[in-house]
Amino acid sequence: MKFYLLLIVLLNLSTLSFAQKALDIQQAELVGKWQCNVHYKDDDDFEFHDQFTEIFHTNGIVSTVGLVKYKDGVAQANVKYEYESKWKLQQLKLMFNQFMTKNYEIDNKEFEQKYEINTLFSPNREDIEVAKVTQLNKEKLVYVYESDSDEYTVHCDKN
């Protein structure tokens, strides 16, 4: 009986060790520079197309620089932005928090006010964003943001 208990304990430890190694491999694949894009359009013709570079650092910081183009059927706005946040990968959930905007430029102030776009880029956001990773390997990263009413998918290629 003691032998079986010992065997069960050893199997559980090796499973935990394997799971930790798999997570380490996934995080190692995530670290580096990625070219990303996302396109979203809702039923009211509001849409955005975001092209950005994300650099995932081993210290848990991600640096992001991009250009997002917004349209609503009548007007449009372009936003250049740069921010850093903390990242963590846990069980195929990619979590971002502690956002710090370093640069934010918009070319249409009326559009900004109408849709309150500046709140998305406020200097020190404490939001926590969680995305489901659907693909991760040495060359490709795909993650999905979901909310009660919307979903959009981010596609990235490693540089």
C-alpha positions in Angstrom: 0.0 0.0 0.0 2.8 2.4 0.8 4.3 1.6 -2.6 1.1 2.7 -4.4 0.9 5.9 -2.3 4.5 6.7 -3.1 3.8 5.9 -6.8 0.8 8.2 -6.9 2.7 11.0 -5.2 5.6 10.6 -7.7 3.2 10.6 -10.7 1.5 13.8 -9.4 4.8 15.5 -8.9 6.0 14.5 -12.4 2.7 15.8 -13.9 3.1 19.1 -12.1 6.7 19.3 -13.3 5.6 18.6 -16.8 2.8 21.2 -16.6 5.3 23.8 -15.3 7.8 23.0 -18.1 5.0 23.3 -20.7 4.1 26.8 -19.3 7.8 27.8 -19.3 8.0 26.7 -23.0 4.9 28.8 -23.8 6.2 31.8 -22.1 9.6 31.4 -23.8 7.7 31.3 -27.2 5.8 34.5 -26.2 9.0 36.5 -25.4 10.1 38.6 -28.3 8.9 41.1 -30.9 5.5 40.6 -32.6 3.8 42.4 -35.5 0.1 42.4 -34.7 -3.2 43.5 -36.2 -6.9 43.4 -35.3 -10.0 44.5 -37.1 -13.4 45.0 -35.5 -16.8 46.2 -36.8 -20.1 46.3 -35.0 -23.7 46.5 -36.2 -23.7 50.3 -36.0 -20.8 50.6 -38.5 -18.3 51.6 -35.9 -15.1 49.9 -36.7 -11.4 50.0 -36.0 -8.3 48.5 -37.6 -5.2 48.4 -35.3 -1.7 47.6 -36.4 0.9 47.5 -33.7 4.2 46.0 -32.5 4.3 44.2 -29.2 7.6 43.3 -27.5 7.1 40.8 -24.6 10.1 41.1 -22.3 11.2 38.3 -19.9 10.8 40.7 -16.9 7.0 40.6 -17.4 6.7 44.0 -19.3 5.2 44.3 -22.7 6.0 47.4 -24.9 3.4 48.3 -27.5 3.5 50.9 -30.3 0.8 51.2 -32.9 -1.6 53.0 -35.1 -5.4 52.5 -34.8 -7.8 53.8 -37.4 -11.4 54.3 -36.3 -14.5 54.9 -38.5 -18.1 55.3 -37.8 -19.7 55.6 -41.3 -19.5 59.4 -41.2 -16.1 60.4 -39.7 -12.8 58.8 -38.9 -9.8 59.2 -36.6 -6.3 58.0 -36.4 -4.5 57.4 -33.2 -0.8 56.9 -32.8 0.0 55.4 -29.4 2.7 53.8 -27.2 2.3 52.2 -23.9 3.8 49.6 -21.5 2.0 47.2 -19.3 2.6 44.1 -17.3 1.8 40.7 -18.8 1.4 37.2 -17.6 0.5 33.9 -19.3 -1.5 31.5 -17.2 -3.3 28.5 -18.5 -3.7 29.9 -22.0 -5.0 33.2 -20.6 -2.9 36.2 -21.5 -3.3 38.9 -18.8 -2.3 42.6 -19.2 -2.5 45.1 -16.4 -0.9 48.3 -15.0 -1.0 50.2 -18.3 1.2 53.3 -18.7 0.7 55.4 -21.8 3.8 57.0 -23.1 2.4 58.6 -26.2 -1.1 59.3 -27.5 -1.9 61.5 -30.6 -5.3 61.7 -32.3 -6.1 63.6 -35.5 -9.8 64.2 -34.9 -10.8 65.7 -31.5 -14.5 65.6 -32.2 -14.4 61.9 -32.8 -12.3 61.5 -29.7 -14.9 63.3 -27.6 -17.9 61.5 -29.2 -16.5 58.0 -28.5 -14.4 58.9 -25.4 -11.3 57.3 -27.0 -8.9 59.1 -24.8 -10.2 57.0 -21.8 -8.7 53.9 -23.6 -5.3 55.6 -23.5 -5.4 57.4 -20.1 -1.9 57.7 -18.6 -2.1 55.1 -15.8 -4.9 52.7 -16.4 -5.5 50.1 -13.7 -7.6 47.8 -15.9 -7.0 44.2 -16.2 -7.4 42.8 -19.7 -7.6 39.0 -20.2 -7.4 37.4 -23.6 -7.7 33.7 -24.5 -4.7 32.4 -26.4 -5.9 30.3 -29.3 -2.5 29.8 -31.0 1.0 30.2 -29.8 4.2 28.9 -31.4 7.6 30.3 -32.4 6.1 32.1 -35.4 2.4 32.9 -34.6 0.4 34.3 -31.7 -3.4 34.6 -31.8 -5.5 35.8 -28.9 -9.1 36.7 -28.4 -10.7 39.4 -26.3 -14.3 38.6 -25.3 -16.9 40.7 -23.5 -20.6 40.4 -23.0 -21.4 41.9 -26.4 -18.2 41.9 -28.5 -15.3 39.7 -29.5 -12.2 40.5 -31.5 -9.2 38.5 -32.4 -5.6 39.7 -32.5 -3.3 38.1 -35.0 0.5 38.4 -34.6 3.6 37.2 -36.5 7.0 37.0 -34.8 9.8 39.2 -36.1 
